[in-house]
Amino acid sequence: MIIQLIEGNFNSHDTLDLITQMIHIKIKYQENKISSSENEEDTKAREAKIKRLQKELYNFRNNVDSSLNHHTINAIINID
């Protein structure tokens, strides 16, 4: 099953906002799983995922070209 989540052109502000919100949702999901987990290995793995997502968001914010009029985003979810 394929879900076309995002497809289109967005200005720099909307691009930053959209990607930031999506990453925050993923971080919140991992935080909720940590709070309900009693497994230390699972918690450490989820904390590592959160740190990776935060780093990716930081890098994205620093590298997005705000001088461009638009950015093309194509986000697809492929569920096997």
Secondary structure by P-SEA (a helix, b strand, c coil): cccccccccccaaaaaaaaaaaaaaaaaaaaaaaaacccaaaaaaaaaaaaaaaaaaaaaaacccccccbbbbbbbbbcc
